[in-house]
């Protein structure tokens, strides 16, 4: 975006601060706009009728969320909560759609971001429905290594949040991590994990091999 577009965005943005554990919006709330994380960490999640949590997305600095509210104008389909003290920019739907009408490039950029989000979401659905938990974990570790561009990766989630993201419980996650260490697939040092055997991890992720 050029300086003029940024200036127009700055005129409609609402700067918001959230403390750790504070709800940003709840499922069913009216979608009045979308957000961009400036700092901190935000999780998007659903709750089952029994109260079980399933994390759908995790967003950090520079990432937008709840963009569908701009185009659909419907209620939010999930909950959003700050995992740590977070600063977010809120863009009201009505004011932003007015900008889009005069700056189509904004809409194209948002569509590109939504397309990437849909791709990640499709991978999550595939993992939860088709893969066993070791395969889900292997897939997640390989994706983190790809994003961080190295074999030594750092988890920025607690075990309970990672377990929720993978559709399991912390106890099961701990057992699988221990088995991966004993099988010399990974080594762990606190929140740091080193991938030792990418080929076997890829076989686990694809379902060709079991742990």
Order of alpha helices (4+ residues) and beta strands (2+ residues): alpha-beta-beta-beta-beta-beta-beta-alpha-beta-beta-alpha-alpha-alpha-beta-alpha-alpha-beta-beta-alpha
